[in-house]
Amino acid sequence: MDRQLYLVLALMLSMLSCSEKDPIRCQSVIPSIEHELANRTPLDNYIERNFTQPYNVSLIYRYVDREVSREWSFSPISYEKSVEFATLIQHLYYEPFSKVTSAQFLREYTPKMVLLLGSYGYNSDGTTTLGLASNGVKVAFMGLNALDTKPLASADEATRQKTLEFLNENYLRTLYHEGAHTFHQKIAYPQEYTKLSIKDYQYGRQFYYWKDIYEAEKKNKATYQLKKPSFLYAGFITPYASTNPDEDFAELFSYCIMYSEADWEQVYKNADGKNNDADALTGREILIKKREIIRKYVRETFGVEIEDLRAEVQGRYPKLNERDFTRLPE
């Protein structure tokens, strides 16, 4: 009986093994390190020179199964879109940050892995996930095959502005958000920040608790018709900021960079109210206090002036039409 079982197993193994007549099955579909080194592209060289060497950042555009969540099925990002994304974040995140701080600072305080994926993560409830992050160390950007920076060169100012807002909201702000997590993981921000909104952190219900906060034309920030409870009246810049104090800190830091003072004045106008008459402060007053705490904490702890960083980033906006992000720099 044992001999018969052995023969059956041997036959099964021989059927599964590779043969010279079936070369496709013998070749792994997962590229090896040796394969990648032997087939380096201009983008590989650009990443090595502009991300890995100066900042110790791994920018991964080839599909790596072990780095991707099994919760969704993804398609790889195209080479062309990888170039577009890499040159965009180099110009509007890494260069400004390193200019205001240093390359060594970014080696310590920036996500170490940036993973690029072609398709979005589609959820069972009909929503779409644009990206994932892991404790400020790893960031996965999804849906990048739909990335389009060409409208930044449009002659129409409204088109340029709409494109920039999309890029900021979906990509650049995420990097600044995740970079901020590396700050508080090193040295905690003051507890007075947490106390300002302590009773309003929603944790697992951060989205549906605030779902009826406003009715607005999304294209116009000035058309808020607030309903209670409002995340703005509670002193949060977004519903996600109410997840917990750490997410609140990282979310607000990113908006400190992405929003101009004109944007902030509109936020303050929309947040000038209370969810409960018994609240000590309006949402406007809470946001002003939080911004000042962040400025002081980042300045005194890390030697970084947030206003200088914001000026460096936003000073590049008017000249984006002169850049071609679809091509690697010479």
VEXSEMI-555991 format. One record per residue (C-alpha): residue in three letters; x, y, z. Coordinates in steps of 0.2 Angstrom, whole numbers, padded with zeros to 4 digits, always signed. Layout:
BEGIN
ALAXYZ;...
//
This chain:
BEGIN
MET+0000+0000+0000;ASP+0014+0012+0004;ARG+0023+0008-0012;GLN+0007+0012-0022;LEU+0005+0028-0013;TYR+0023+0033-0017;LEU+0021+0029-0035;VAL+0005+0040-0036;LEU+0014+0055-0028;ALA+0029+0053-0039;LEU+0017+0053-0054;MET+0009+0069-0048;LEU+0025+0078-0046;SER+0031+0073-0063;MET+0015+0080-0070;LEU+0018+0097-0061;SER+0036+0098-0065;CYS+0043+0109-0079;SER+0049+0102-0096;GLU+0059+0109-0111;LYS+0043+0107-0121;ASP+0034+0119-0109;PRO+0046+0133-0107;ILE+0032+0146-0101;ARG+0028+0136-0086;CYS+0046+0134-0081;GLN+0049+0153-0081;SER+0043+0163-0065;VAL+0032+0178-0069;ILE+0039+0187-0054;PRO+0055+0196-0059;SER+0070+0193-0049;ILE+0082+0205-0042;GLU+0095+0200-0055;HIS+0082+0202-0069;GLU+0078+0220-0063;LEU+0097+0224-0062;ALA+0099+0218-0080;ASN+0085+0227-0087;ARG+0086+0244-0078;THR+0076+0258-0086;PRO+0079+0277-0086;LEU+0066+0278-0072;ASP+0076+0266-0061;ASN+0091+0277-0063;TYR+0080+0293-0059;ILE+0073+0285-0044;GLU+0090+0279-0038;ARG+0097+0297-0040;ASN+0083+0307-0034;PHE+0074+0297-0021;THR+0085+0282-0015;GLN+0102+0290-0013;PRO+0097+0307-0006;TYR+0082+0302+0005;ASN+0083+0283+0007;VAL+0066+0281-0001;SER+0061+0266-0011;LEU+0049+0271-0025;ILE+0041+0255-0032;TYR+0032+0255-0048;ARG+0034+0237-0053;TYR+0020+0226-0047;VAL+0026+0217-0031;ASP+0013+0205-0024;ARG+0019+0204-0006;GLU+0018+0223-0004;VAL-0001+0224-0010;SER-0016+0221+0001;ARG-0026+0205-0003;GLU-0042+0215+0000;TRP-0042+0221-0018;SER-0036+0216-0035;PHE-0025+0228-0044;SER-0018+0231-0061;PRO+0000+0238-0062;ILE+0004+0256-0066;SER+0010+0259-0083;TYR+0028+0265-0085;GLU+0023+0282-0092;LYS+0012+0286-0077;SER+0026+0280-0066;VAL+0037+0294-0074;GLU+0023+0306-0072;PHE+0020+0303-0053;ALA+0038+0302-0049;THR+0043+0319-0057;LEU+0027+0327-0049;ILE+0031+0322-0031;GLN+0049+0326-0034;HIS+0045+0344-0039;LEU+0031+0347-0026;TYR+0036+0337-0011;TYR+0054+0331-0010;GLU+0063+0346-0018;PRO+0053+0359-0007;PHE+0055+0349+0009;SER+0074+0347+0007;LYS+0076+0365+0002;VAL+0068+0371+0018;THR+0075+0357+0029;SER+0089+0346+0022;ALA+0091+0329+0013;GLN+0096+0321+0030;PHE+0080+0328+0038;LEU+0070+0319+0024;ARG+0080+0303+0027;GLU+0073+0303+0045;TYR+0056+0311+0043;THR+0047+0304+0027;PRO+0039+0288+0022;LYS+0052+0275+0017;MET+0042+0266+0004;VAL+0031+0273-0009;LEU+0021+0260-0019;LEU+0012+0265-0036;LEU-0003+0255-0042;GLY-0012+0257-0058;SER-0030+0254-0053;TYR-0041+0260-0038;GLY-0046+0249-0023;TYR-0065+0246-0026;ASN-0075+0242-0010;SER-0090+0231-0008;ASP-0101+0246-0002;GLY-0097+0255-0019;THR-0084+0267-0012;THR-0067+0268-0019;THR-0050+0268-0009;LEU-0037+0280-0016;GLY-0023+0275-0006;LEU-0016+0266+0010;ALA-0003+0271+0023;SER+0006+0261+0036;ASN+0012+0272+0051;GLY+0021+0285+0041;VAL+0033+0271+0034;LYS+0024+0265+0018;VAL+0012+0273+0007;ALA+0002+0265-0007;PHE-0006+0276-0021;MET-0020+0268-0031;GLY-0028+0273-0047;LEU-0012+0281-0055;ASN-0016+0275-0072;ALA-0029+0289-0072;LEU-0016+0302-0067;ASP-0015+0317-0079;THR-0004+0332-0076;LYS-0006+0339-0094;PRO-0020+0351-0090;LEU-0008+0360-0079;ALA-0001+0367-0095;SER-0019+0372-0101;ALA-0022+0390-0106;ASP-0038+0390-0096;GLU-0034+0396-0078;ALA-0050+0387-0071;THR-0044+0370-0078;ARG-0026+0372-0071;GLN-0033+0376-0054;LYS-0045+0361-0054;THR-0031+0350-0059;LEU-0020+0356-0045;GLU-0033+0354-0032;PHE-0036+0336-0038;LEU-0017+0333-0037;ASN-0015+0341-0020;GLU-0030+0332-0012;ASN-0027+0315-0019;TYR-0008+0313-0019;LEU+0003+0327-0012;ARG-0007+0330+0004;THR-0006+0312+0008;LEU+0013+0313+0007;TYR+0013+0328+0019;HIS+0001+0319+0030;GLU+0011+0303+0032;GLY+0027+0313+0034;ALA+0019+0322+0049;HIS+0016+0305+0057;THR+0035+0302+0058;PHE+0036+0318+0068;HIS+0025+0313+0083;GLN+0032+0295+0082;LYS+0049+0302+0086;ILE+0043+0316+0099;ALA+0025+0318+0105;TYR+0016+0334+0101;PRO+0009+0344+0116;GLN-0006+0336+0125;GLU-0014+0353+0125;TYR-0017+0349+0106;THR-0027+0333+0110;LYS-0037+0342+0124;LEU-0045+0355+0112;SER-0056+0341+0104;ILE-0055+0327+0117;LYS-0074+0324+0118;ASP-0076+0324+0099;TYR-0064+0311+0092;GLN-0075+0298+0084;TYR-0062+0284+0081;GLY-0071+0270+0071;ARG-0086+0280+0066;GLN-0077+0295+0060;PHE-0086+0296+0043;TYR-0104+0291+0046;TYR-0106+0302+0062;TRP-0103+0318+0052;LYS-0111+0312+0036;ASP-0125+0326+0036;ILE-0113+0340+0040;TYR-0116+0350+0024;GLU-0125+0352+0008;ALA-0113+0360-0004;GLU-0108+0362-0022;LYS-0091+0353-0021;LYS-0084+0365-0034;ASN-0086+0380-0023;LYS-0079+0380-0006;ALA-0090+0395-0001;THR-0107+0386-0003;TYR-0107+0377+0014;GLN-0124+0375+0022;LEU-0119+0367+0038;LYS-0129+0355+0048;LYS-0126+0349+0066;PRO-0115+0339+0071;SER-0102+0348+0060;PHE-0084+0342+0060;LEU-0079+0360+0057;TYR-0088+0366+0072;ALA-0079+0353+0082;GLY-0062+0360+0076;PHE-0058+0346+0064;ILE-0051+0351+0046;THR-0059+0335+0039;PRO-0070+0321+0045;TYR-0055+0309+0045;ALA-0046+0321+0057;SER-0058+0315+0070;THR-0052+0297+0070;ASN-0040+0300+0084;PRO-0027+0314+0090;ASP-0013+0307+0079;GLU-0023+0307+0063;ASP-0030+0325+0068;PHE-0012+0331+0069;ALA-0006+0323+0053;GLU-0022+0329+0043;LEU-0020+0347+0050;PHE-0002+0348+0046;SER-0005+0343+0028;TYR-0018+0356+0026;CYS-0006+0369+0034;ILE+0005+0366+0018;MET-0008+0364+0005;TYR-0020+0378+0010;SER-0016+0396+0006;GLU-0021+0410+0018;ALA-0037+0414+0007;ASP-0042+0395+0009;TRP-0040+0396+0028;GLU-0050+0412+0029;GLN-0064+0403+0020;VAL-0062+0388+0032;TYR-0063+0399+0047;LYS-0079+0407+0041;ASN-0087+0390+0038;ALA-0081+0384+0055;ASP-0087+0399+0065;GLY-0100+0390+0075;LYS-0103+0377+0089;ASN-0111+0360+0089;ASN-0117+0364+0107;ASP-0120+0380+0115;ALA-0111+0374+0130;ASP-0095+0372+0121;ALA-0081+0384+0126;LEU-0074+0387+0109;THR-0081+0388+0091;GLY-0073+0377+0078;ARG-0064+0392+0071;GLU-0056+0396+0088;ILE-0051+0378+0090;LEU-0043+0377+0073;ILE-0033+0393+0075;LYS-0026+0386+0092;LYS-0022+0370+0084;ARG-0012+0378+0070;GLU-0002+0388+0082;ILE+0002+0373+0092;ILE+0008+0364+0077;ARG+0018+0379+0071;LYS+0027+0380+0088;TYR+0030+0361+0090;VAL+0037+0359+0073;ARG+0048+0374+0075;GLU+0055+0371+0092;THR+0056+0352+0090;PHE+0063+0350+0073;GLY+0068+0367+0067;VAL+0056+0368+0053;GLU+0046+0384+0049;ILE+0029+0378+0042;GLU+0026+0395+0034;ASP+0042+0393+0024;LEU+0038+0376+0018;ARG+0021+0381+0013;ALA+0028+0396+0003;GLU+0041+0385-0005;VAL+0028+0373-0011;GLN+0015+0386-0016;GLY+0028+0397-0024;ARG+0030+0383-0037;TYR+0011+0383-0042;PRO+0011+0398-0054;LYS+0025+0390-0065;LEU+0018+0372-0066;ASN+0013+0376-0084;GLU+0031+0377-0088;ARG+0035+0359-0083;ASP+0032+0343-0092;PHE+0029+0329-0079;THR+0027+0316-0093;ARG+0046+0316-0096;LEU+0061+0313-0085;PRO+0072+0328-0084;GLU+0088+0328-0095;
//
